[in-house]
Amino acid sequence: MSKFKKFLDEQGRVTSWPAKRALKIEVLKYIAEKFEEDREYKEKEVNNIIDQWHTFGDYFMLRRGMIDYKFLLRKRDGSMYWREKESEEE
């Protein structure tokens, strides 16, 4: 987390989007960790949680990034999202 600490405010919210791909992935992983494992969320709940953890107002981009990197999964129709439980090996 120390690599992208400069992107966080005092409350731990992401304040800006990094330019480097590796840092972007770390930010997405950080926000994804705010979701409970094996719990289903509606899209509005996902957006609200993402909004709580960033200040630059682009929950859509962050949600899409978490889906693209499979930090969050979703039903094909977008009606339900979830974070899979991490295996012991990870």
Buried (B, 14 or more C-beta within 10 A) or exposed (E): EEEBEEBBEEEEBBEEBBEEEEBBBBBBBBBBBEBEEEEEBEEEBBBEBBBEBBEEEEBEBBBEBBBEEEBBEBEEEEEBBBBEEEEEEE
